[in-house]
């Protein structure tokens, strides 16, 4: 689930979020976050303590290569990601699921992929479940959030992230990573909702849905509105955009970043 317009959210803005309250020592141990008895209640944003992870989880986090890749060509490996949340506001709504798939050398790698559901203390409302399709049982029996986020970060590493309406996915993931792991992921993101109309100006245009662009390129869609299924659909759109990028000699990550920034500057000054 995502916000309708990529312009609704500032990609650089990540509002802090404390981890959801865990009321018992056993519950905290299951999440990998240890209690810190005797500490005063701290109200954001004045002080933030890094979550204390169990040693095994801390070791996993330390071993993840998260240094952001900044030099990359279209043929290198890209991580395409989509998330499902418990609402339309990634600043406050819970992160429910992460789906990711990699693309390299014009090929979508069908294995391995990343698909994790984060365990919730309580399920979202029925009308919300009808949108994201993650049942009450699936929400209550998912992976502990710290474990799910470690699986995601181990899969993605420091590779650039691609998403459609990327600000939404980025905020949801960074907020959860900060809350459960005490980590701010500094990977580079590209928003295909911005990049697609820049590369293919004759297409549906800005502020259009992913489905509009899939239909424009006649990309068949067999399943949508699940995190991994949406990531796969976004990866298909990325492949469709690559010939246009090459035709314009935009073959490096830095060139694509510069193109998106110029478009954002023009949009700001024409508003």
JOQUILIN-V624324 format. One record per pair of residues at least 6 apart in sequence whose C-alpha atoms are under 6 Angstrom apart, sorted by the first residue. I is the first residue (numbers start at 1). J is the second residue. Records with the same first field share a line. If there is no record, write none. Layout:
I=J  J
//
This chain:
1=84  85
2=88
3=88
5=207
6=165
9=167
11=167
14=171
17=179
18=179
19=179  180
22=28
28=34
31=144
32=53  54
33=52  53
34=52
50=182
51=182
64=154
65=157
66=157  158
67=158
68=158  187
69=158  159
72=252  253
73=251  252
74=251
75=104  105
76=104
77=103  104
78=102  103  160
79=101  102  161
80=100  101  102  161  162  163  231
81=99  100  163  231
82=99  227  231
83=97  98  169  227
84=96  97  227
85=94  95  96
86=93  94
87=93
90=171  172
96=117  118
97=116  117  118
98=115  116  227
99=114  115  227  228
100=114  228  231
101=113
102=109
103=109
116=148
117=142
118=142  143  144  145
119=139  140  141  142  143  144
120=139  140
123=136  139
146=180
158=187
160=187  188  189
161=189
162=189  190
163=191
164=191  192  193
165=191  193
166=191
177=183
178=184
197=205  206
199=244
224=230
//
